């Protein structure tokens, strides 16, 4: 079975905790390095043929909206907790915009939700 491929784009160049959660759930995590990574979400999702992407910034939406505008990925933003992210995956969103929430729990829950509802 092919792994779920998840792109992680964090405004401050982080995302390693979410990546650990994605990998713990059996997914492949691609963390975009460097400051401002959130605005590269759509580019890397397209390049890597990702199943979904997670963008983190203070406002919770810039990277996801940019991915939608540039590549028509179905985006949702201003997500602030794990259940909201799981619901977004269940409802077919591909680019998820969160406030700063670099937690292993989030990566694991989103990957598990993708496997349950969409694979």
C-alpha distances in whole Angstrom, upper triangle without the diagonal:
4,6,9,12,16,19,22,25,28,32,33,30,29,25,24,24,22,20,20,19,16,15,16,14,10,11,12,16,18,22,25,28,31,34,33,29,29,30,28,25,25,25,22,20,21,21,17,16,15,14,17,20,22,26,29,32,36,36,32,32,33,29,27,30,31,27,28,31,30,27,27,24,25,26,28,30,32,30,31,29,26,26,27,24,22,24,23,20,20,23,20,22,20,23,24,28,29,32,32,29,27,26,23,23,23,19,18,19,18,14,14,16,14,11,14,16,14,10
4,7,9,12,16,19,22,25,29,30,27,26,23,22,22,20,17,18,17,14,13,15,13,10,9,10,13,15,19,21,24,28,30,30,26,26,27,24,21,21,22,19,16,17,17,14,12,12,11,14,17,20,23,26,30,33,33,29,29,29,26,24,27,27,24,25,28,27,23,24,21,22,24,25,27,30,27,29,27,24,25,26,22,21,23,22,18,19,21,19,20,18,20,22,25,26,29,29,27,25,24,22,22,21,18,17,18,17,13,14,16,13,11,14,16,13,10
4,6,9,13,15,19,22,25,27,24,22,19,18,19,16,14,14,14,10,10,12,10,7,5,6,10,12,16,18,21,25,27,27,23,23,24,22,19,19,20,17,15,16,16,13,12,10,9,12,14,17,20,23,26,30,30,26,26,27,23,22,25,25,22,23,27,25,22,23,20,21,22,23,25,27,25,26,24,21,22,23,19,18,21,20,16,18,20,18,18,16,18,19,22,23,26,26,23,21,20,18,18,18,14,13,15,14,10,11,13,11,9,13,15,13,10
4,6,10,13,16,19,23,24,22,20,17,17,17,14,12,14,12,9,9,12,9,8,5,6,8,11,14,17,20,23,25,24,21,20,22,19,16,17,18,15,12,14,15,11,10,8,6,8,11,13,17,19,23,26,27,23,22,23,20,19,22,22,19,20,23,23,20,20,16,17,18,19,21,23,21,23,21,18,19,20,16,15,17,16,13,15,17,14,14,12,14,15,18,20,23,23,21,19,18,16,16,15,12,11,13,10,7,9,11,8,8,11,12,10,8
4,7,10,13,17,20,22,19,18,15,15,16,13,11,13,13,9,10,13,11,10,6,5,6,8,11,13,17,20,22,21,17,17,18,16,13,13,14,11,9,11,12,8,8,5,5,7,8,11,14,17,21,24,25,21,20,21,17,16,20,19,16,18,21,20,17,18,15,16,17,18,20,22,20,22,21,19,20,20,16,16,18,17,13,16,18,15,14,11,13,14,17,18,21,21,19,17,18,16,17,15,12,13,14,11,9,12,13,10,11,15,15,13,12
4,6,10,13,16,18,16,15,11,12,13,10,8,11,11,7,10,13,11,11,7,6,5,6,8,11,14,17,19,18,14,13,16,14,10,12,13,10,8,11,12,9,9,6,6,5,5,7,11,13,17,20,21,17,17,18,14,13,17,17,14,16,19,18,16,17,14,15,14,16,17,19,17,19,18,16,18,17,13,14,17,14,12,15,17,14,13,10,10,11,13,15,17,17,16,14,15,13,15,12,9,11,12,9,8,12,12,10,12,15,15,14,13
4,7,10,13,15,13,12,10,11,13,10,9,12,13,10,12,15,15,14,11,9,6,5,6,7,11,14,15,14,11,10,12,10,7,9,10,7,6,10,10,8,10,7,8,7,4,6,8,11,15,18,19,16,15,15,11,11,15,14,12,14,17,16,15,16,13,15,14,15,16,18,17,18,18,17,19,18,15,16,18,16,14,18,18,16,14,10,9,10,12,13,16,16,15,13,15,14,16,13,11,13,15,12,11,15,16,13,16,19,19,17,17
4,7,10,12,10,9,6,9,10,8,7,11,11,10,12,15,15,15,12,10,7,6,5,6,9,12,13,12,9,8,11,10,7,10,12,9,9,13,13,12,13,10,12,9,6,5,6,8,12,15,16,13,13,13,10,11,15,14,13,15,18,17,17,18,15,16,14,15,14,16,15,16,16,15,18,17,14,16,18,16,15,19,19,18,15,12,10,10,10,11,13,12,12,10,12,12,14,11,9,13,14,12,12,16,16,15,17,20,20,19,19
4,7,9,7,8,7,10,12,10,10,14,15,13,16,18,19,19,16,14,11,9,6,5,8,9,9,8,5,4,8,7,6,9,11,9,10,13,14,13,15,13,14,11,8,6,5,6,9,13,14,11,11,11,8,9,13,12,11,14,16,16,16,17,15,16,14,15,13,15,15,16,17,17,20,18,15,18,20,17,17,21,21,19,16,13,10,10,10,10,12,11,12,10,13,15,17,14,12,16,17,15,16,19,19,18,21,23,23,22,23
4,5,5,5,6,9,11,10,11,14,15,15,17,19,20,21,18,17,13,11,8,7,8,8,8,7,5,5,9,10,9,13,14,13,14,17,18,17,19,16,18,14,11,8,6,5,6,10,12,10,11,11,9,11,14,14,14,17,18,18,19,20,18,19,16,16,14,14,14,14,16,17,20,18,16,19,21,19,19,22,23,22,18,16,13,12,10,9,10,8,9,8,12,14,16,14,13,17,18,16,17,21,21,20,23,25,25,24,25
4,6,7,9,13,14,14,15,18,19,19,21,23,24,25,22,20,17,15,11,10,10,8,6,4,5,5,8,10,10,14,15,14,16,19,19,19,21,19,21,17,14,11,8,6,5,8,10,10,11,9,9,12,14,13,14,17,18,18,20,21,19,20,17,17,14,14,15,15,18,19,22,20,18,22,23,21,21,25,25,24,20,18,15,14,11,11,10,9,11,11,15,17,19,17,17,20,21,19,21,24,24,24,27,29,28,27,29
4,6,9,11,13,14,15,17,19,19,21,23,24,25,23,21,17,16,12,10,9,7,5,6,7,8,11,13,13,17,18,17,19,22,22,21,24,21,23,20,16,14,11,8,8,10,13,13,14,13,12,15,18,17,18,21,22,22,23,25,23,24,21,20,18,17,18,17,19,20,24,22,20,23,26,23,24,28,28,27,23,21,18,17,14,13,12,9,12,11,14,17,19,18,17,21,22,21,22,26,26,26,28,30,30,30,31
4,7,9,12,12,13,15,17,17,19,21,22,23,20,18,14,12,9,7,5,4,5,7,6,8,11,11,12,16,16,14,17,20,19,19,21,19,21,18,15,13,11,9,10,13,16,15,16,15,13,16,18,17,18,21,22,21,22,24,22,23,21,21,19,19,19,19,20,21,24,23,21,23,26,24,23,27,28,26,23,21,18,17,15,14,14,11,13,11,14,16,19,17,16,20,21,20,21,24,25,24,27,29,29,28,29
4,6,8,9,10,12,14,14,16,18,19,20,18,16,13,12,8,8,7,8,8,10,9,10,13,14,13,17,18,16,17,21,20,19,21,19,20,18,14,12,11,9,10,13,16,15,16,16,14,16,19,19,19,22,24,23,24,25,22,23,21,20,18,18,18,17,18,18,22,21,18,21,24,22,22,25,26,25,22,20,17,16,15,13,13,10,10,7,11,12,15,14,13,16,18,18,18,22,23,22,24,27,27,27,27
4,6,5,6,9,10,11,12,14,16,17,15,13,10,9,6,8,9,10,11,12,10,10,14,14,12,16,17,15,15,19,19,17,19,16,17,15,12,9,9,8,11,14,16,14,16,16,14,15,19,18,18,21,23,23,22,23,21,21,19,19,17,17,16,15,15,15,19,18,16,18,21,19,19,22,23,22,20,17,15,14,13,12,12,10,9,6,8,9,12,11,9,13,15,14,15,18,19,19,21,23,24,23,24
4,6,5,6,9,10,10,12,14,15,14,12,9,10,7,10,10,12,14,15,13,14,17,17,15,19,19,16,17,21,20,18,20,17,18,16,14,12,13,12,15,17,20,18,19,20,17,19,22,22,21,24,26,26,25,26,23,24,22,22,21,21,19,18,18,17,20,21,18,19,23,21,20,24,26,24,22,20,18,17,16,15,15,13,11,7,8,8,12,12,10,12,15,15,15,18,19,19,21,23,25,24,24
4,5,5,7,9,10,11,13,15,14,13,10,12,10,13,14,15,16,18,16,16,19,19,17,21,22,19,19,23,23,20,22,19,19,17,15,12,13,12,15,17,20,17,19,21,19,19,23,23,22,25,27,27,27,27,24,24,22,21,20,20,17,16,15,14,18,18,16,17,21,20,19,22,24,24,22,20,18,16,16,14,15,12,9,6,5,5,8,9,8,10,13,13,13,16,18,18,20,22,23,23,24
4,5,5,6,9,10,11,13,11,11,8,10,9,12,14,16,17,17,15,14,18,17,15,18,19,17,16,20,20,18,19,16,15,13,11,9,11,11,14,16,18,15,17,18,16,16,20,21,19,22,25,25,24,24,21,21,19,18,17,17,15,14,13,11,15,16,13,14,17,17,15,19,21,20,18,16,15,13,13,12,13,11,8,5,5,5,7,6,4,7,10,10,10,13,14,15,16,19,20,20,20
4,5,5,6,9,10,11,9,8,5,7,7,11,12,15,17,17,14,15,18,17,15,17,18,15,15,19,18,16,17,14,14,13,11,10,12,13,16,19,21,18,19,20,17,18,21,21,20,22,25,24,23,24,21,21,20,20,19,20,18,18,17,15,18,18,15,16,19,18,17,20,22,21,19,17,16,15,16,15,16,14,12,9,9,7,10,9,6,8,12,11,10,13,15,15,16,19,20,20,19
4,6,5,6,9,10,9,9,8,11,10,14,15,18,20,21,18,18,22,20,18,21,22,19,18,22,22,19,20,17,17,16,15,14,16,16,19,22,24,21,22,23,21,21,25,25,23,26,29,28,27,28,24,25,23,23,22,23,20,19,17,15,19,20,17,17,21,20,19,21,24,23,21,20,19,18,19,17,18,16,13,10,9,6,9,10,7,8,11,12,11,13,16,16,17,19,21,21,20
4,5,5,6,9,9,10,9,12,12,16,18,20,21,22,19,19,22,21,19,21,23,20,18,22,22,19,20,16,16,14,14,13,15,15,19,21,23,20,21,23,21,20,24,25,23,25,28,28,26,27,23,23,21,21,20,21,18,17,15,12,15,17,14,14,17,17,16,18,21,20,19,18,18,16,17,16,17,16,12,10,8,4,6,7,4,4,8,9,8,10,12,13,14,16,18,18,18
4,6,5,7,5,7,6,10,11,14,17,20,21,21,18,18,21,19,16,19,20,17,15,19,19,16,16,13,12,11,11,11,14,15,19,22,23,20,20,22,19,18,22,23,20,22,26,25,23,24,20,20,19,19,20,21,18,18,16,13,16,17,13,13,17,16,14,16,19,18,17,15,15,14,16,16,18,17,14,12,10,8,9,8,5,5,8,8,6,8,11,11,11,14,16,15,15
4,5,5,5,6,6,10,12,15,17,21,23,23,20,20,23,21,19,21,22,18,17,20,20,16,17,14,14,14,14,14,17,18,22,25,26,23,24,25,22,22,25,26,23,25,29,28,26,26,23,23,23,23,23,24,21,22,19,17,19,20,17,17,20,20,17,19,22,21,20,18,19,18,20,19,21,20,17,14,13,9,11,12,8,7,11,11,9,10,14,13,13,16,18,18,16
4,5,7,9,10,14,15,19,20,23,25,26,23,23,26,24,22,24,25,22,20,24,24,20,21,18,17,17,17,16,19,20,24,26,27,24,26,27,25,24,28,28,26,28,31,31,29,29,25,25,25,24,25,25,22,22,19,16,18,20,17,16,20,20,18,20,23,22,22,20,21,20,21,20,22,21,17,15,12,9,10,11,8,6,10,11,9,10,13,14,13,15,18,18,17
4,6,9,10,14,16,20,22,25,27,27,23,23,26,24,21,23,24,21,19,22,23,19,19,16,14,14,15,16,19,20,24,26,27,24,25,26,24,23,26,27,25,26,30,29,27,27,23,23,23,22,23,24,21,21,18,15,16,18,15,14,17,18,15,16,20,19,19,18,19,18,20,20,22,21,18,16,13,10,10,11,8,5,8,9,6,6,10,10,9,11,14,15,14
4,7,10,13,16,19,22,25,27,27,24,23,26,24,21,22,23,20,18,21,21,17,17,14,13,14,16,17,20,22,25,28,29,26,26,28,25,23,27,28,25,26,30,29,27,27,23,23,23,24,25,26,23,24,21,18,20,21,18,16,20,20,16,18,21,20,20,18,20,19,22,22,24,23,20,18,16,13,13,14,11,9,11,11,8,8,12,11,9,12,15,15,13
4,6,10,13,16,19,22,24,24,20,20,22,20,17,19,20,16,15,17,17,14,14,11,10,11,12,13,17,19,23,26,26,23,23,24,21,20,24,24,21,23,26,25,23,23,20,20,20,21,22,24,21,22,20,17,19,20,16,15,19,18,14,17,19,18,17,15,16,16,19,19,22,21,19,16,15,13,14,13,9,9,11,10,7,9,11,10,9,13,15,14,12
4,7,10,13,16,19,22,22,18,18,20,18,15,17,17,14,13,15,15,11,12,9,10,11,11,13,16,18,22,25,26,23,23,23,20,19,23,23,20,22,25,24,21,23,19,20,20,22,22,24,22,23,22,19,21,22,18,18,21,19,16,19,21,19,18,15,16,17,19,20,22,21,19,16,16,14,15,14,11,11,14,12,9,12,14,13,12,16,18,16,14
4,6,10,12,16,18,18,14,15,17,15,13,15,15,12,11,14,14,11,12,9,11,10,10,10,13,15,18,22,23,20,20,20,17,17,21,20,18,20,23,22,20,22,18,20,19,20,20,22,20,21,20,18,20,20,17,17,20,19,16,19,21,19,18,15,14,15,16,17,19,18,16,13,13,12,14,13,9,11,13,12,10,13,15,14,14,18,19,17,17
4,6,9,13,15,15,12,13,15,12,10,13,12,9,9,12,11,9,11,9,11,11,9,10,12,14,17,21,22,19,19,19,15,16,19,18,16,19,21,20,18,20,17,19,18,20,20,22,20,21,21,20,22,22,18,19,22,20,18,21,23,20,18,15,14,15,16,17,19,18,17,14,15,14,17,15,12,14,17,14,13,17,18,16,17,21,21,19,19
4,6,9,12,12,9,10,13,11,10,13,13,10,11,14,13,11,14,12,14,12,10,10,10,12,14,18,20,17,17,17,14,15,18,17,16,19,21,20,19,21,18,20,19,20,19,20,19,20,20,19,22,21,18,20,23,20,19,23,24,22,19,16,14,14,15,15,17,15,14,12,14,13,16,14,12,15,17,15,15,18,20,18,20,23,23,22,22
4,7,9,9,6,8,10,8,8,11,10,8,10,13,12,11,14,13,15,14,11,11,10,11,13,17,19,17,16,15,12,14,17,15,14,18,19,18,18,20,18,20,18,19,19,20,20,21,22,21,24,23,20,22,24,22,21,24,25,23,20,17,14,15,15,16,17,15,16,13,16,17,19,17,15,18,20,18,18,21,22,21,23,26,26,24,24
4,7,9,6,10,12,10,11,14,13,11,14,17,15,15,18,16,19,17,14,14,12,13,14,17,20,18,18,17,14,17,19,18,17,21,22,20,21,23,21,23,21,22,21,22,22,22,23,23,26,25,22,25,27,25,24,28,28,26,23,20,18,18,17,17,18,16,17,14,17,18,21,19,17,20,23,21,21,24,25,24,26,29,29,28,28
4,6,6,9,11,10,12,16,15,13,16,19,18,18,21,19,22,20,16,15,13,13,13,16,18,18,18,16,14,17,19,17,18,21,22,21,22,24,22,25,22,23,21,22,22,23,24,24,28,26,24,26,29,26,26,30,30,28,25,22,19,19,18,18,17,15,17,15,18,20,23,21,19,23,25,23,23,27,28,27,29,32,32,30,31
4,5,8,10,10,12,16,15,15,18,20,19,20,23,21,23,21,17,15,12,11,11,13,15,15,16,14,12,16,18,16,17,21,21,20,22,24,22,24,22,22,20,20,21,21,23,24,27,25,23,26,28,26,26,30,30,28,25,22,19,18,16,16,15,14,16,15,18,20,23,21,20,24,25,24,24,28,28,27,30,33,32,31,32
4,5,6,8,10,13,13,13,15,18,18,19,21,19,21,19,15,13,10,10,9,12,13,13,13,10,9,13,14,12,14,17,17,17,18,20,19,21,18,19,17,17,19,20,22,23,26,24,22,25,26,23,24,28,27,26,22,20,16,16,14,14,14,13,16,15,19,21,23,21,20,24,25,22,24,27,27,26,29,31,31,29,30
4,5,5,7,10,10,10,12,15,15,15,17,16,18,15,12,11,8,9,10,13,14,13,13,11,8,11,14,12,12,16,16,15,17,19,17,19,17,18,16,17,18,19,21,21,24,22,20,23,24,21,21,25,25,23,20,17,14,14,13,13,14,13,15,14,17,19,21,18,17,21,22,20,20,24,24,23,26,28,28,26,27
4,5,5,9,10,10,11,14,15,15,17,15,17,14,10,8,5,6,7,11,11,10,9,7,5,8,10,9,9,13,14,14,15,16,14,16,13,14,12,14,14,16,18,19,21,19,17,20,21,18,19,22,22,20,17,14,11,11,9,10,11,11,13,13,16,18,20,17,16,20,20,18,19,23,22,21,24,26,25,24,25
4,6,8,9,10,11,13,14,16,17,16,18,15,12,11,8,10,10,13,13,12,10,7,4,8,9,7,8,11,11,11,13,15,14,16,13,15,13,15,17,19,21,22,24,21,19,22,23,20,20,24,23,21,17,15,12,12,11,13,14,14,17,17,20,22,23,20,19,23,23,21,22,25,25,23,26,28,27,25,27
4,6,5,6,9,10,11,12,14,13,16,14,11,11,9,11,12,16,16,15,13,10,7,9,11,8,8,12,12,10,12,14,13,16,14,16,16,18,19,21,22,23,25,23,20,23,24,20,20,24,23,21,18,14,12,13,13,15,16,16,18,17,20,22,23,20,19,22,23,20,21,24,24,22,25,27,26,24,25
4,6,5,6,9,10,11,12,10,12,10,7,8,7,10,12,15,15,13,11,10,6,7,10,8,6,10,11,10,10,12,10,13,11,13,13,16,16,18,20,20,22,20,17,19,20,17,17,20,20,17,14,11,8,10,10,13,15,15,16,16,18,19,21,17,16,19,20,17,17,21,20,18,21,24,23,20,21
4,6,5,6,8,10,10,10,12,10,8,10,10,13,15,18,17,15,12,11,7,7,9,7,4,7,9,7,7,9,8,11,10,13,14,17,18,20,22,22,23,21,18,20,21,17,17,20,19,16,13,10,8,11,12,15,17,18,19,19,21,22,23,20,18,21,21,18,18,22,21,18,21,24,22,20,21
4,6,5,6,9,10,10,13,12,11,13,12,15,17,20,20,18,16,13,10,11,12,9,7,11,11,8,8,11,11,14,14,17,18,20,21,24,25,25,27,24,21,23,24,21,20,23,22,19,17,13,12,14,15,18,20,21,22,21,23,24,25,22,20,23,24,21,20,24,24,21,23,26,25,22,23
4,5,5,6,8,8,11,11,9,11,12,15,17,21,21,18,16,15,11,12,14,12,9,13,14,12,11,14,12,15,15,18,18,21,21,23,24,23,25,23,20,22,23,20,19,22,22,19,16,13,11,14,15,17,20,20,20,19,21,21,23,20,18,20,22,18,18,22,22,19,21,24,23,21,21
4,6,5,6,5,8,7,7,10,11,15,17,21,21,18,16,15,11,11,13,12,8,11,13,11,9,11,9,12,12,15,16,20,19,22,22,21,23,21,18,19,20,17,16,19,19,15,13,9,9,12,14,16,19,20,20,19,20,20,22,19,16,19,19,16,15,19,19,16,18,21,20,17,17
4,6,5,7,10,10,10,13,14,18,20,24,23,21,18,17,13,13,14,12,9,11,13,10,8,10,9,13,14,17,19,22,22,25,26,25,26,24,21,22,23,19,18,21,20,17,15,11,11,15,17,20,23,23,23,22,24,24,25,22,20,22,23,19,18,22,21,18,20,23,22,18,19
4,6,8,11,12,12,15,16,19,22,25,25,23,21,19,15,16,17,15,12,15,16,13,11,14,13,16,17,20,22,25,25,27,28,27,28,27,23,24,26,22,21,24,24,20,18,14,14,17,19,22,24,24,25,23,25,25,26,24,21,23,24,21,20,23,23,20,22,25,24,21,20
4,5,9,10,11,14,16,19,22,25,25,23,21,20,16,16,18,17,13,16,18,16,13,16,14,17,17,20,22,24,24,26,26,25,26,25,21,22,24,21,19,22,22,19,17,14,14,17,19,21,24,24,23,21,23,22,24,21,18,20,21,18,17,20,20,17,18,22,21,18,18
4,7,9,10,14,16,20,23,26,26,23,21,20,17,16,18,17,13,15,17,15,12,14,12,14,16,19,21,24,23,26,26,24,25,24,20,21,22,19,17,19,20,16,15,11,13,16,18,21,24,25,24,23,24,23,24,21,18,20,21,17,16,19,19,15,16,20,19,15,15
4,5,7,11,13,17,20,24,23,20,19,18,15,14,16,16,12,14,17,15,13,14,11,13,14,16,18,21,20,22,22,20,22,20,17,17,19,16,14,16,17,14,13,9,10,13,16,18,21,21,20,19,20,19,20,17,14,16,17,14,12,15,15,12,14,17,16,13,13
4,7,11,14,17,21,24,23,20,18,19,16,14,17,17,13,14,18,17,14,14,10,11,13,15,17,20,18,21,20,18,19,18,14,14,16,13,10,13,14,10,10,7,9,12,15,17,21,21,20,19,20,18,19,16,13,15,15,11,10,13,12,9,10,13,12,10,10
4,7,10,14,17,20,20,16,15,16,13,10,14,14,11,12,15,15,13,13,9,10,10,12,14,16,15,17,17,15,16,15,12,12,14,11,9,12,12,10,8,5,6,8,11,13,17,18,17,16,17,17,17,14,11,13,13,9,9,12,11,9,12,14,13,11,12
4,7,10,13,17,16,13,12,13,9,8,12,12,9,11,14,14,13,13,9,10,9,11,12,14,13,15,16,15,16,15,11,13,15,12,10,14,14,12,9,6,5,6,9,11,14,15,14,13,15,15,16,12,11,13,14,10,11,14,13,11,14,17,16,14,15
4,7,10,13,13,10,10,11,8,7,11,12,10,12,15,16,15,15,12,12,10,10,10,12,10,12,13,12,14,13,9,12,14,11,11,15,15,14,10,8,6,5,6,7,10,11,10,10,12,13,14,10,9,12,12,10,11,14,14,13,16,18,17,16,18
4,7,10,10,7,7,8,5,6,9,10,10,12,14,15,15,15,13,13,10,10,9,10,10,12,13,14,16,14,11,15,16,13,14,17,17,16,13,11,7,6,5,6,8,9,10,10,13,15,16,12,12,15,16,13,15,18,17,16,20,22,21,20,21
4,7,8,6,7,8,8,9,12,13,13,15,17,18,18,19,16,16,13,12,10,10,10,10,12,13,16,14,12,16,17,15,16,20,20,19,15,14,11,9,6,5,5,5,7,8,11,14,15,12,12,16,16,14,16,19,19,19,22,24,23,23,24
4,6,5,7,7,8,10,12,13,14,16,17,18,20,20,18,18,15,13,10,9,11,11,14,16,18,16,15,19,20,17,19,22,22,21,18,17,13,11,8,7,5,6,9,10,14,17,18,15,16,20,19,18,20,23,22,22,26,27,26,26,28
4,6,8,9,11,13,14,15,17,18,20,21,23,23,21,20,17,15,11,9,11,10,14,16,19,17,16,20,21,19,21,24,24,24,20,20,16,14,10,8,5,6,10,12,15,19,19,17,18,22,21,20,23,25,24,25,28,29,28,28,30
4,6,7,10,11,11,13,15,16,17,19,21,20,19,18,14,12,9,7,9,10,14,16,18,15,15,19,19,17,20,23,22,22,18,18,15,12,9,8,6,8,12,14,17,20,21,18,19,23,22,20,23,25,24,24,28,29,27,27,30
4,7,8,8,10,12,13,14,16,18,19,18,16,15,11,9,6,4,6,8,11,14,15,12,12,16,16,14,16,19,18,18,15,15,11,9,5,4,4,7,10,12,15,18,18,14,16,19,18,16,19,22,20,20,24,25,24,24,26
4,6,5,6,8,10,11,12,14,15,15,13,13,9,7,5,6,8,11,14,16,17,14,13,16,16,14,16,19,17,17,13,13,9,8,4,6,8,11,13,15,18,20,20,16,17,21,20,17,20,22,21,20,24,25,23,23,25
4,6,5,6,9,10,10,12,14,14,13,14,10,10,8,9,12,14,17,19,21,17,16,20,20,17,18,22,20,19,15,14,11,10,7,9,10,12,15,16,19,22,22,19,19,23,22,20,22,25,23,22,26,27,26,25,27
4,5,5,6,9,10,10,12,13,11,12,9,10,9,11,13,15,17,18,20,17,15,18,19,16,17,20,19,17,14,12,8,8,7,9,11,13,14,15,18,20,21,17,17,21,20,17,19,22,21,20,23,25,24,22,24
4,5,5,6,9,10,10,10,8,9,6,7,7,10,11,14,16,17,18,15,13,16,16,12,13,17,15,14,10,9,5,6,5,9,11,14,15,16,18,20,20,16,16,19,19,15,17,20,19,17,21,23,21,19,22
4,5,5,6,9,10,9,9,9,6,8,7,11,13,16,18,20,20,17,16,19,18,14,16,19,17,15,12,11,8,9,8,11,13,16,18,19,22,24,24,20,20,23,22,19,21,24,22,20,24,25,23,22,24
4,5,5,6,8,9,9,11,9,11,11,14,16,19,21,22,23,20,18,21,21,17,18,21,20,18,14,12,9,11,10,14,15,17,19,20,23,25,25,22,21,24,24,21,22,25,24,22,25,27,25,23,25
4,6,5,6,7,6,8,7,10,11,15,16,19,21,21,22,19,17,19,19,16,16,19,17,15,12,9,7,10,10,14,16,18,19,20,22,23,24,20,19,22,22,18,19,23,21,19,22,24,22,20,22
4,6,5,4,4,6,6,9,11,14,16,19,21,21,22,19,17,19,18,15,15,18,16,13,10,9,7,10,11,15,18,20,21,22,24,25,25,22,21,24,23,19,20,23,21,19,22,24,21,19,22
4,6,6,8,9,9,12,13,16,18,22,24,25,25,22,20,23,22,18,19,22,19,17,14,13,11,13,14,17,19,22,23,24,27,28,29,25,24,27,26,23,24,27,25,23,26,28,25,23,25
4,6,8,11,11,14,16,19,21,24,26,26,27,24,22,24,24,20,20,23,21,18,15,13,12,15,15,19,21,23,24,25,27,29,29,26,24,27,27,23,24,27,26,23,26,28,26,23,25
4,6,9,10,14,16,20,21,24,25,25,26,23,21,22,22,18,18,21,19,16,13,11,10,14,15,19,22,24,25,25,27,28,28,25,23,26,25,22,22,25,23,20,23,25,23,20,22
4,6,8,12,14,18,19,23,24,24,24,21,19,21,20,16,16,18,16,13,11,10,10,13,15,18,21,24,24,25,27,28,28,24,23,25,24,21,21,24,22,19,22,24,21,19,20
4,6,10,12,16,16,20,21,21,21,18,16,17,17,13,13,15,13,10,8,6,6,10,12,16,19,21,21,22,24,24,24,20,19,22,21,17,18,20,18,16,19,20,18,15,17
4,7,10,14,14,18,19,19,18,15,14,15,14,10,10,12,10,8,5,5,6,9,11,15,18,21,21,22,23,24,23,19,19,21,19,16,17,19,17,15,18,19,16,14,17
4,7,10,11,15,16,16,16,13,12,14,13,9,10,13,11,9,6,6,5,6,8,11,14,17,18,19,21,22,21,17,17,20,18,15,17,19,17,15,19,20,17,16,19
4,7,8,11,13,14,14,10,9,12,11,7,10,12,10,10,7,8,6,5,6,9,12,15,15,18,19,20,19,16,16,19,17,14,17,19,16,15,19,20,17,17,20
4,5,9,12,13,14,10,10,13,12,10,12,15,13,13,10,11,8,6,4,6,9,12,13,16,17,20,19,15,16,19,17,15,18,20,18,18,21,22,20,20,23
4,6,10,12,13,9,10,14,13,11,14,17,16,16,13,14,12,9,6,6,7,10,11,15,16,19,18,15,17,19,18,16,19,21,19,19,23,23,22,22,25
4,6,8,9,6,7,10,10,9,12,14,14,15,12,13,11,8,6,5,7,10,10,13,14,16,15,11,14,16,14,12,16,18,16,17,20,20,19,20,23
4,7,9,7,8,11,12,12,14,16,17,18,15,16,14,11,9,6,6,8,8,11,12,15,13,10,13,16,14,13,17,18,17,18,21,22,21,22,25
4,6,6,7,9,10,11,13,15,16,17,15,17,15,12,11,8,9,10,8,11,10,12,10,8,11,13,11,11,15,15,14,16,19,19,19,20,23
4,5,5,6,9,10,11,12,14,16,14,15,15,11,12,10,11,12,9,11,10,11,8,6,9,10,7,8,11,12,11,13,16,15,16,17,20
4,5,5,6,9,10,10,12,14,14,16,16,13,14,12,14,15,13,15,13,14,11,9,12,12,9,9,13,12,10,13,16,14,14,16,19
4,6,5,6,9,10,11,13,11,14,13,10,11,10,12,14,12,15,14,16,13,10,13,14,11,10,14,14,11,13,17,16,15,16,19
4,5,5,6,9,10,11,9,11,10,7,9,8,11,13,11,13,13,13,11,8,10,11,8,7,10,11,9,10,14,14,13,14,17
4,5,5,6,9,10,10,12,12,10,12,12,15,17,14,15,14,14,11,9,10,10,7,6,9,9,6,8,11,10,10,12,14
4,5,5,6,9,9,12,13,11,13,13,16,18,16,18,17,18,15,12,14,14,11,9,12,12,8,10,13,12,10,12,15
4,5,5,6,5,8,9,7,10,11,15,17,16,17,17,18,16,12,13,14,12,9,12,13,9,10,13,13,11,11,15
4,5,5,5,7,9,8,12,13,17,18,17,17,17,17,15,12,12,12,10,7,9,10,7,6,10,10,8,8,11
4,6,8,10,13,12,15,16,20,22,20,21,20,19,17,14,15,14,11,9,11,11,7,7,10,9,6,7,11
4,6,9,12,11,14,16,20,22,21,22,22,22,20,17,17,18,15,12,14,14,10,10,13,12,9,9,13
4,6,10,10,14,16,20,22,21,22,22,22,20,17,17,17,15,12,13,14,11,9,12,12,9,8,11
4,6,7,10,13,17,19,18,19,20,20,19,15,15,17,15,11,13,15,12,10,14,14,12,10,14
4,6,10,13,17,18,18,18,19,19,19,15,14,16,15,11,12,15,12,10,13,15,13,11,13
4,7,10,13,15,15,16,17,18,18,14,14,16,15,12,13,16,14,13,16,18,16,14,17
4,6,10,12,12,13,15,16,15,12,12,15,13,10,12,15,13,13,16,17,16,15,18
4,7,10,10,12,14,16,16,12,13,16,15,13,15,18,16,16,20,21,19,19,21
4,6,7,9,11,14,14,10,12,15,14,12,15,18,16,17,20,21,20,20,23
4,6,9,12,15,15,12,14,17,16,15,18,21,20,20,24,24,24,24,26
4,6,9,13,13,11,13,16,16,16,18,21,20,21,24,25,25,25,27
4,6,9,10,8,10,13,13,13,15,18,17,19,21,22,23,23,25
4,7,9,8,8,11,13,13,14,17,18,18,21,22,23,23,24
4,5,5,7,9,10,11,13,15,16,17,19,20,22,22,23
4,5,5,6,9,10,11,12,14,16,17,18,20,21,21
4,6,5,6,9,10,11,12,14,16,16,18,19,20
4,5,5,6,9,10,10,12,14,15,16,17,19
4,6,5,6,9,10,11,12,14,15,16,16
4,6,5,6,9,10,11,12,14,15,15
4,6,5,6,9,10,10,12,13,15
4,5,5,6,9,10,10,11,13
4,5,5,6,9,10,10,10
4,5,5,6,9,10,10
4,5,5,6,8,9
4,5,5,5,6
4,6,6,5
4,6,7
4,6
4
